Amino acid sequence: MARKQHVYQERSQQRHNSHVRAPQEHNQQVRAKKKTRNARMQDQSARRTTQSRMTHRIEGSAIAVIGGGAAGLMAAVVASGALEVRQDGPALPSSDAHYRQVTLYEAQNRTGKPILVTGAGRCNITNAQVSPSAYRNDAFVAQAFSKCPPSQVMDAFSLLGLAIYEEDEGRCYPVTNRATTVVDVLRAAMLRAGVEEQCHRRVEALEHTPEGWYVCMPDGKEGPYAAVVIATGGKPAAHILPDDVPCTPLQPVLAPLKIQGVNLRPVNRMRARCILSYKEHSEVGEAMFRSDGISGIAAFNISRMVSPGDAIVLNLTPDAQATSDGQGETFFARRAEQIHPHTWEDMCRGLFLPRVGQIILSYAGLSERDAFDRDRLPAFVHAATHMELTVEGIADPGRAQVHRGGVDVSAIDPHTMELRQYPGLFVAGEGVDVDGPCGGYNLHWAWASGLLAGAAAAQKLNQQKLAQRKIAKQKLARQKLAQQKPAQQKDDLQ
Ligand SMILES: Cc1cc2nc3c(=O)[nH]c(=O)nc-3n(C[C@H](O)[C@H](O)[C@H](O)COP(=O)(O)OP(=O)(O)OC[C@H]3O[C@@H](n4cnc5c(N)ncnc54)[C@H](O)[C@@H]3O)c2cc1C
């Protein structure tokens, strides 16, 4: 793998250098490179076809992790023994510890790719205020967190050498402000422990046999594994799971909302501080308007709660706290006394971006040029602080940060992430029907569930080894007895 990484660096250097060459020469080189790459790929695929449907037997007991995202990398680190999980939390292994045999299968060309885009490339790794109540299926999450408290995730990263700092609202980031640093520490630990990283390997199914689990791919199957951790993220897990594992349908959440009833086209691509409310729940944050809806953290968090047809309320005043809870009239009456507006445009100027002011006035049935009228103030205040928007649905499902749904929590042991029906099969991360708000909660779940699954898979392997040793001892004892018996019979005859 070290070689692969080296090649990757070399390629990026070449890519960098290519910018300074003449375009024609550059194009020729690109074509030549493409040709070589295609030839190599054809060669590989030809080799795979001849090996087609072959079974590759893993010697000795082992663990497979499917998916090299957040949950899979953490599971591989812990399952291999690069981090031990003891009663009081994670610890580094002793110098004479033996690492366990772990293979990590990843469909993409590199592990850790989904982590790189998180937190706009900075990776909002966790939240200092993480609590089970923030998550869907909170009772299940509470049980998982009783086994792996949030502090243990921080401890695990700290032992791996990652320095983390805390920003507003408990959001935690690596001090480098680069998601690559998070991937680097996880991969370094994993590779040090000898985890075999297999990229470009999309697992299509699992096969359960008396000797263990087999991981099936288009070019054959590998196994048997004593334990398999499925960490394939939100969408793909269902293909791999046995058919009778109960799954909740998938639904994109933490995504922009599509809105009806108010024309938001004039404020397309604009941002404004706001309070966005649904029923009793309010989110303070920045609204990012689209022509068909509203995006930004507040809208993302509300998207976890609403269904099409629900009404949400937008308070657009920047001093939102001062205008919430019925304080709006006092706030705007005071403003009118201070600035003596001649028109409604005067009332908006300096407080709202001009186009944001326009949609407020239009909602109130007012126009910028109309003379300011104290009697119309309640309608204006209502529009500015209680603009009702009807949710049509998720505006852009492809941009959803998380998929709700996946393996039903009733099918999983929350302390180990093992499927109750299938001993030795574990599921972690977004594939479990657990999701949380923005702010580091979803990655936290991926780390915590990956850690639990990795530790339990390691335990399963240890148990299997002990059982195998016991069987081997019994076999040896029986063989010895069988050898002794003829000798004894001989003695008896004499
Ligand atoms: C743009 C964006 C920004 C985000 N920012 C944040 C943030 O800042 N903080 C936060 O907490 N959360 C954030 N999230 C959510 C967070 O990224 C996910 O909750 C988290 O990555 C889920 O981890 P996972 O390991 O379960 O799945 P993933 O990270 O999706 O990893 C799954 C891996 O499995 C591989 N895979 C899939 N199928 C197969 C197969 N059949 N065989 C082999 N490999 C397979 C995939 O290629 C992938 O590498 C963000 C999400 C997005 C999209």
The ligand as an ORCA input file, in Angstrom:
! r2SCAN-3c Opt
* xyz 0 1
  C     -21.060     16.752      1.817
  C     -21.169     16.075      3.152
  C     -20.645     16.699      4.267
  C     -20.773     16.094      5.529
  N     -20.219     16.715      6.612
  C     -20.316     16.130      7.832
  C     -19.678     16.712      8.960
  O     -18.954     17.701      8.850
  N     -19.856     16.114     10.165
  C     -20.603     14.970     10.318
  O     -20.748     14.490     11.426
  N     -21.160     14.366      9.253
  C     -21.025     14.906      8.022
  N     -21.572     14.278      6.932
  C     -22.203     12.954      7.119
  C     -21.100     11.873      7.237
  O     -20.193     12.027      6.184
  C     -21.681     10.460      7.229
  O     -22.621     10.347      8.264
  C     -20.578      9.428      7.444
  O     -19.572      9.573      6.469
  C     -21.115      8.013      7.395
  O     -20.027      7.133      7.543
  P     -20.106      5.624      7.064
  O     -18.764      5.019      7.317
  O     -21.291      4.965      7.625
  O     -20.361      5.692      5.495
  P     -19.466      6.336      4.361
  O     -18.590      7.373      4.941
  O     -20.402      6.697      3.272
  O     -18.513      5.146      3.869
  C     -18.997      4.035      3.184
  C     -17.856      3.457      2.349
  O     -18.234      2.169      1.880
  C     -17.865      2.042      0.514
  N     -18.772      1.052     -0.070
  C     -20.086      1.190     -0.320
  N     -20.589      0.041     -0.812
  C     -19.562     -0.839     -0.874
  C     -19.462     -2.193     -1.302
  N     -20.510     -2.865     -1.744
  N     -18.251     -2.803     -1.245
  C     -17.162     -2.126     -0.797
  N     -17.206     -0.836     -0.385
  C     -18.390     -0.212     -0.410
  C     -18.041      3.443     -0.051
  O     -17.290      3.619     -1.215
  C     -17.543      4.298      1.117
  O     -16.167      4.522      1.057
  C     -21.446     14.848      5.664
  C     -21.944     14.216      4.529
  C     -21.801     14.814      3.280
  C     -22.345     14.107      2.071
*
